[in-house]
Amino acid sequence: MILLDAGLLTINATLVAQLVIFLVMVAVLWRLAWGPLTSRLAARQARIKEGLEAAEQARRDREKAEQEYRARLEEAAREARAMVDQATKMGETLRQELQQKAKQQADQIVAQARGEIDSERQKAVQELRAQVADLAVQAAARIIGENLDARKHQQLIEKTIEEAELRA
């Protein structure tokens, strides 16, 4: 056996055998355990990375979907407001039209009533004139004692009524 004495470390065959066995074990472990272990760790790391990327993509898709949802919701709200505004305007227009038609009808009724009143008044005035004329002829005939010509008498009465209207 070879003996080398270096103080604290003595090199002998046992040490060399242990060193060779250790190196063989490291090589075997490297080949059988470390290689598959590192490949499994690398595969796991890749799966984790893919999962994180998928989660990030899902988060981006979710945010995009939320933005689209908000945009659609805002568009629907705008459309609803526009519909309400349009309905309000249409209602106001309809109210104004109905109010205007009612006013026109009321004005027509008033105008028609005034026309009828004027017509009736004229008719009453004409009847009154005729009655007054007849009464005047009868009174004049009694006073004078004779009957005047009806045409001449009518002219005289018309002239007197016109003079009376001018004074009034």
C-alpha positions in Angstrom: 0.0 0.0 0.0 1.1 3.4 -0.8 1.2 5.9 1.9 1.7 9.5 1.5 1.7 11.5 4.5 0.7 15.1 4.1 -0.1 16.0 7.6 -3.8 16.0 8.0 -4.5 14.1 4.9 -3.0 10.7 4.4 -3.5 9.3 0.9 -3.9 5.5 0.8 -5.7 3.0 -1.3 -8.9 3.3 0.7 -9.0 7.0 -0.1 -8.4 6.4 -3.8 -11.0 3.6 -3.9 -13.5 5.9 -2.1 -12.7 8.6 -4.6 -13.1 6.3 -7.6 -16.4 4.9 -6.1 -17.5 8.5 -5.5 -16.8 9.6 -9.0 -18.4 6.4 -10.5 -21.5 7.2 -8.3 -21.6 10.8 -9.4 -21.4 9.6 -13.1 -24.1 7.0 -12.6 -26.3 9.5 -10.7 -25.6 12.1 -13.3 -26.6 9.7 -16.0 -29.5 8.0 -14.3 -30.9 10.6 -11.9 -29.6 14.1 -12.6 -30.4 14.0 -16.4 -34.1 12.8 -16.0 -34.5 15.1 -13.0 -33.2 18.2 -14.8 -35.4 17.3 -17.9 -38.4 16.8 -15.6 -37.6 20.1 -13.9 -37.2 21.8 -17.3 -40.5 20.3 -18.5 -42.2 21.4 -15.3 -40.7 24.9 -15.7 -42.0 25.0 -19.3 -45.5 23.9 -18.2 -45.5 26.5 -15.5 -44.3 29.1 -18.0 -47.0 28.0 -20.4 -49.6 28.2 -17.6 -48.5 31.7 -16.7 -48.6 32.8 -20.3 -52.1 31.2 -20.7 -53.2 33.0 -17.5 -51.8 36.3 -18.8 -53.6 35.7 -22.1 -56.8 34.8 -20.3 -56.5 38.0 -18.3 -55.9 40.1 -21.4 -58.9 38.4 -23.1 -61.0 39.0 -20.0 -60.1 42.7 -20.0 -60.8 43.0 -23.7 -64.2 41.3 -23.2 -64.9 43.7 -20.3 -64.0 46.6 -22.5 -66.3 45.3 -25.2 -69.0 44.8 -22.7 -68.6 48.3 -21.3 -68.6 49.7 -24.9 -71.8 47.8 -25.7 -73.4 48.8 -22.5 -72.5 52.5 -23.1 -73.8 52.2 -26.7 -77.1 50.7 -25.4 -77.4 53.4 -22.8 -76.8 56.1 -25.5 -79.4 54.4 -27.8 -81.8 54.3 -24.9 -81.3 58.0 -24.1 -81.7 58.8 -27.8 -84.9 56.8 -27.9 -86.2 58.6 -24.8 -85.2 62.0 -26.2 -86.9 61.2 -29.5 -90.0 59.9 -27.8 -90.1 63.1 -25.6 -89.7 65.3 -28.7 -92.4 63.4 -30.5 -94.7 63.7 -27.5 -94.0 67.4 -27.2 -94.6 67.8 -31.0 -97.8 65.8 -30.8 -98.9 67.8 -27.8 -98.2 71.1 -29.6 -100.0 69.9 -32.7 -103.1 68.8 -30.7 -103.1 72.0 -28.8 -102.9 74.0 -32.0 -105.7 71.9 -33.6 -107.8 72.4 -30.5 -107.2 76.2 -30.6 -108.0 76.3 -34.3 -111.2 74.4 -33.7 -112.1 76.7 -30.8 -111.4 79.7 -32.9 -113.6 78.3 -35.7 -116.4 77.6 -33.3 -116.1 81.1 -31.8 -116.0 82.6 -35.4 -119.0 80.5 -36.4 -120.9 81.5 -33.3 -120.1 85.1 -33.9 -121.2 84.8 -37.5 -124.4 83.2 -36.3 -124.9 85.8 -33.7 -124.3 88.6 -36.2 -126.7 86.9 -38.7 -129.4 86.5 -36.0 -128.8 90.1 -34.9 -129.2 91.3 -38.5 -132.3 89.2 -38.8 -133.7 90.5 -35.6 -132.9 94.1 -36.7 -134.7 93.5 -40.0 -137.7 92.0 -38.2 -137.7 94.9 -35.8 -137.5 97.4 -38.6 -140.4 95.7 -40.4 -142.5 95.7 -37.2 -141.6 99.3 -36.4 -142.5 100.3 -40.0 -145.8 98.5 -39.8 -146.5 100.1 -36.4 -145.5 103.5 -37.8 -147.8 103.1 -40.8 -150.7 102.1 -38.7 -150.1 105.0 -36.3 -149.6 107.5 -39.1 -152.7 106.1 -40.8 -154.8 106.6 -37.7 -153.3 110.1 -37.2 -153.7 111.2 -40.8 -156.8 109.2 -41.3 -155.8 107.9 -44.6 -153.5 105.1 -45.8 -150.3 106.0 -47.5 -148.9 104.2 -50.5 -146.9 101.2 -49.1 -143.9 101.8 -51.2 -143.7 105.5 -50.4 -144.3 104.8 -46.8 -141.5 102.2 -46.7 -139.1 104.7 -48.2 -140.1 107.3 -45.7 -139.6 104.8 -42.8 -136.2 103.6 -44.1 -135.1 107.3 -44.4 -136.2 108.0 -40.8 -134.5 104.8 -39.4 -131.2 105.8 -41.2 -131.4 109.3 -39.8 -132.0 107.8 -36.3 -129.0 105.5 -36.7 -126.8 108.4 -37.8 -127.8 110.3 -34.7 -127.1 107.4 -32.4 
